[in-house]
């Protein structure tokens, strides 16, 4: 039986071809069937509406004649993409006259939205950070783990612990201890839908409107958005090649600090042990919380990791945040928090209110991979591949630019920052446009600085690019760097607007 999207059953018996045509036309323009989706067959629709097939056929013929649908013999009618997109553009151009009333949260979000744009397709090389290569995903291991999870038939289908599957949290406890020296109880772990939900929960529970929070500058914009939308005020603290300049905290009073000490995003510094103790002492003095985002700690190339904040001097003020977005896939919304013991029940309650719990099947699949060792094997494999890609990028950049560039953040992670010593900041927009015209996507580090802060570090003096490499093959990296070099030479020879 086709599920009718068209009209209420009580009206179906009175419908003629004209009414069916009008209803389908309106729903096509409202994208009920998508931009190029399939409509029901004439036989199925006539049966559903209780009218003759001839009546439906007449309606379909009129829709086809006016260009709303495409028909082929023996196939279901399909929405004509062109007419829908044209109608969508026309609708989007009409300004809304409604006076929208929002909460303070909504007003703050409307004033400073994070924004999202569709990633460009068809590029020769896209150096966007955060993307991973589909070829790296452990398809067979994940499929096996998912099948195993589906075969575990529970007594009933019911809501689960909002803090996450006990099996997964137990597996994560062992993984964190052996891989990151994070010692915690199972009850301190809260499974979340990616690190962004973890940040959102921290923001809601630990900040009030008007509170101050510390952000690395430059730093992770989505963290700043999560905290700022509560009405809290960001205090940007500069970072250098070693990470957060912790001595600047001496005169800062804040409720919370967000830090990436294992691999500062985006500049790549690793916070020295002395600064870590200084940061912890600051948090204890003010009874402030530290959100330690360990977003890509699995990727270290020839350097030993510094112990996380969570494993130093106790962890009563530290919330540790981890994710599988950089090891498995960002499409798997799986992350975890390690929270102070006295906050466990509160974080669990917040998670329950938000969405009950993270999807159980995916949790069980990840637990299977952790228990079997498949996850550790996968991490070792992608670490080797990432090291090869990074080396290819470094070689290509040095070969084409020599000492005209400075490269930061090469000890760890899935990106590097490239500074063009002879290209002033004013050339940034021209360079991005020139590289895009050649089919190469590059992304400026300046976008990650706090634009409201004044002073010598409010923006870089020269063009800097955050160049991710995890989604690219070596040949794409080579070709992308060649085209980037051409664009740099062309822009340097001209004048910025």
Secondary structure, 3 states (H helix, E strand, C coil): CCCCCCCCHHHHCCCCHHHHHHHHHHHHHCCCCCCCCECCCHHHHHHHHCCCHHHHHHHHHHHHHCCCEECCCCCCCEECHHHHHHHHHHHHCCCCCCCCCCCHHHHHHHHCCCCCCCCCCCCCEECCCCCCCHHHCCHHHHHHHHHHHHHCCCCCCCCCCCCCCHHHHHHHHHHHHHHHCCCCCHHHEEEECHHHHHHHHHHHHHCCCCCEEEEEECCCHHHHHHHHCCCCEEEEEEEECCEECHHHHHHCCCCEEEECCCCCCCCCCCCCHHHHHHHHHHHHHHCCEEEEECCCCCCECCCCCCCCHHHCCCCCCEEEEEECCCCCCCCCCCEEEECCHHHHHHHHHHHHHHHCCCCHHHHHHHHHHHHHCHHHHHHHHHHHHHHHHHHHHHHHHHHHHHHHEEEECCCECCEEEEEEEEEEHHHHHHHHHHHHHCCEECEEHHHHCCCCCCCCCCCCCEEEEEEECCCCCHHHHHHHHHHHHHHHHHHHHCCCC
